[in-house]
Structure formats: structure tokens, C-alpha cells
Amino acid sequence: MSRRFPSSLVVRLLALSVLVSVCSIAATAWLAVRTTTRAIRQEQGQAISEDARIYEALLGRAATHTDWRGVQPLVDRLARETGHRVVLTTQDRRPIADSADAAGAGHRTPLPDRASATVDPLAVDAGVSRTRSDDRIDSRAAGPFRLTRAERTRLTALAQRRVTCLRSLGLPAAVTTAPGGRPHVDSPGYTGDRCADEVLDRPTRSESRALARLDALVDACLGRRGSGPVQLALDLTWRATATRDPVNEALVSSCLDSARREQLAPYVAPAALLFIGSPDNAAAASPFDLSAPNRLRMAGVVGSVLLLTVAVTTGLGLQLVRPLRALTAAAQRVKAGDVAARVQVTGRDEIGRLAEVFNEMSQQRARLERLRTEMVGDIAHELRTPLSNIRGWLEAADDGVVPADGALVGSLLEEALLLQHIVDDLQDLAASDAGALRLHKVPCDVGELLQQVATAHGGRADHAGVALSVDIADGIGSVVADPVRLRQAVANLVSNAVRHTPPGGAVTVTARREDDAVVIAVADTGGGIRPEELPRVFDRFWRAEKSRSRSTGGSGLGLAIVRNLAHAHGGTVTAESSYGEGALFTLRLPGEGQGREQASSRRGAPRSGGV
């Protein structure tokens, strides 16, 4: 750099301002400190208590519900009672509920970078929660251990009968109910077994099923770590069922904690970020008891300090401090995970050049993060389908459903080769947006290719109760394409159709010629696609089913990959649907003659599409 960064000037300006300020207001600062310290401490204690109250209320809501729907009234009530702004968002900061919505606030203060707490009944924040537990699982998260109405009624009647018996003996007794609905009889100081009822102490059918499932999860965890099984009791105590080898208590506790979280996860709301704003009256001023002469002298000193500070620092300091603050704030956003953080370049000096370099660095980081995310998604999606096919055929052969003959081995070998080919090209797929995707086009028999896809997915379709058929028009001939990529595109369409077709439905793959083009269509009789969602079906990572459950869909990459592969072959893919009547996906590719011309004209040129 041609000029030295004037850091010493900033230091001198700040030192001068601090010296003048300290000398002029030191006499009054201690008065303000003494009169406000106690009030501040009381206010902080109240704020901590109110934060804990809000957190506990929302934590209880999450522990007893599977999602956050209907939480807005609770958020509004907590905001009214505490005077705070209460905001609940998902982990990626999408709003769930905001008390400012009910208040009708036109301008909302942006949320801070750091949340006040994370509301997760399976990972309770010990710094905010009033209760303490070693496993950090909220006691109100009963999940499958929650009793049915009939079980609660029956056990409550037994508990009341036991209380009546104890009271008849002159003993104090009362019924308390656990979060799962199980009643307990508390009799302080009494440890005998009179008035005992084995039915009351024995697990119910609901608890037995849940306990058996939890026991299986714990044993599976212990088995993976080389330990023997254990037997769990209803109070989550355990004993070893095998006496050959000692059981590691720490290992059992670890497996029990992880098994409980796995079992309870479907019964509680997903983790959410909690933001608690300052109360409306937070700016209330602390009282001062000063005499009139002191107030006049103080006003004169403070006025002089303000004039001197503004005159000295405003003209020389703001031009240096402002861009540095912007850079610091942007750097903190990057540190917090905001890859889109940028700063405005306002000059051509050293600070302006630093801002340009920062923007370039942030842009490059965002690009690398996007490529990494896309790579992970592509790997997860593209490896699943061939692996599932191989596993399905092997399980069928192992069960004796299909003979383990040469045809089966050949089909499995084809799937393994496809899998190996996908693995070898994963780097090319991740870099396809940069023009690195390579296609190896050769004449392909369309009928044979579609039959291979149907054979590969036949086992999965049969298992799902879906009829998979292929209808190839006479004289369909061949098409110039990359056989692996084309088969990948058709397989994605077939897999998507089978996944979204209910048992008893049908998926039909057809092929025909239209003019000089080959048209491959995949039709299903599933639930179809809503009209407003149809334009987005080919978007990367988009799915109509927002929970992204693996039982109802993949990662949202399959149709996006089909579109890019179609474009890479010089073709198109379209989607049509009547909601409730199924969907039709049409892949249109250039004919053999046109495909050869395109392959010749594009040989050696980088591919502009991406998968």
C-alpha cells in the first residue's frame, strides 16, 4: 500500500475524548452509579425470572405437541404478561410466532444474531430452565408413555382407593399425576406395603409397548458398542440380563439417553429459537437527587464536553470509524454463518480496498458453501436409488422370491456398475454449473433402456403395491444420448412416480416418436400436484411435502437433476397434473439425426448446464 493506515491518529483522538470526558464527568458518574446499581440489579433479576417463565411455558408446549401449530395465542399471552416481545423461529430463523403480529407493530426491530435460548424438550437449556435433569430431557415429554384415557381413568380410581385406605389408617396421603398421566400415591413418612395394589404399580399396555421399544433401542445401542443387553424398568432403572460380562454403567446411561431421544423425537415439537426483546418500560430513567447549583455546574461541564468532543472527533474520526464498524459487523455476520454478508465500498483508499477484498472473500466463501451443500445433497440422493435396488433384489433372492440365476446377477452387476459410474462422476456433477459435465453420447436403444429401468424398479414397485408397466411404440428405434445419464433421468422419474403412488395404483412408462424427437413419458395415478406448486417441481431442493420425510419423498434433487440432464442432451422435460388424478412427466429428446449433429457441434465445448 502507498499510504500508511492512520491508526495512531484514531488512538490520539479517542484518548483526548476519554481524558476530557473522564475529567469533567467523574464527579457525577459515581452519583449515578450509586443511585442506579440497586435498581438495575432488581430489574435484571426480574428479567431473568421472566425469561425463565417464558422459556418454561414454551418448553412445556413443545414437550406435549408434535409441532408448533397454534402456539401464537400462548406467545401473545406471555408477551402481555411480561411486557416483552416474544419471537419464536425455526433453526434457520423462519418465523413461527411473533407477539409483534398481535400488537400490529408497523416497524419491527430486527432479531439479534444470538437467540435468547433454544426451545428443545430433548435438550433443555440448563442456563435458562428452572428445573434440572441429568439427561436434559424435559419431564413433560412423555411421548409413547402417555396413558390412554381409559388407562388414566382406571389407574386414578385405583389410586383414590389406595388413598382412602391409607387415610383410614390415619396416614396422610394424596394423589399426584405424572406428565404421562400416571397417578402416584404420596404418603410422607410411610414405607409399608399396606393398601398396596399390584395393578396400580404394574405398567399399562401403552407403557409396556413403549418400554419394550425403548428396551430394544437401548439393547441395539449396547450391541453396537460390544456390550450385553439390559432390562429396563418403568422408572428407567435397569439390570443386566447376561451375567457373563460386566456392564459399563456409563455406557448404559449414554445408550439410554440416546434411545430416549430417538423414541421421543416424533412426539415433540422440533427445536426452535427463542428471542426475547426488552420490555416496553426498559428505558425508564433512574431518579437523581441533586441540588440546583450542582445541576447548573453539571450542565455547563457536560455541554462543554459535548461541544469539544463533537468538534474534535466528528470531523476526523467518523470517516475512519464508520467503515471499520461496517467491516466489523459484516465480519461478525460471517462468523455467525451469514455467507451473504457484504459491505458497501465508499472510497478508494486503503479502507475501501479492504472492503473490496472482504466482499470478494465473502462471495467466494458463499460460492464454496453452495457447491459443498449441493455436493452433499447430490451424493445422498444419487447413491440411494441404485443401492436400494441392489438391496431389494438381494433380499428377494435371499427370501427365495426370485431365483439367484445369471439374469439376477447380471441385473445386480448393472446396478453396481451404475453406482460406480455415479460415484466416479460425482465431482463432475458438483461442478456442472461451472461447465465440467461430460456426456458420452452413443446410439441407445430406447426400448431396451426403458425395460432395464422397469426391471431395476420392479421389485420396489411390487413391494409398494404399484403396477409398473412399459409401453413402447413400434419403430421407436434409438436415440443419441449418454446411456447412463439417460437411464438416470428416467429412473428418477420412475422412482418419483412409484414413491407418490398409493398401493393399488399404476405407473406407466411410454415411449413414442413425434416428428424428429423421441418422447418418453412417465404417468402415475397418485395424488397429483397442486396447480400453484406445479411451476416449482423442477426447482432444486423443493418439495411439496415440507417436512421432508423420507417416507414421502427424497431430498428434492431428483426432478432438478432430470431437468438438467434433459437440457444437457438438448431436450426438455415438462410436468402436467390434475390434482387428485396423478401426474405426467414428459421427457423430449432430439432424434438420432439431430442428436448426432448436436453431439458433433458440442464436442470439446464445456457444458453450461448443471445437475
Order of alpha helices (4+ residues) and beta strands (2+ residues): alpha-alpha-beta-beta-alpha-beta-alpha-beta-beta-alpha-alpha-beta-beta-alpha-beta-alpha-alpha-alpha-alpha-beta-alpha-beta-beta-alpha-beta-beta-alpha-beta-beta-alpha
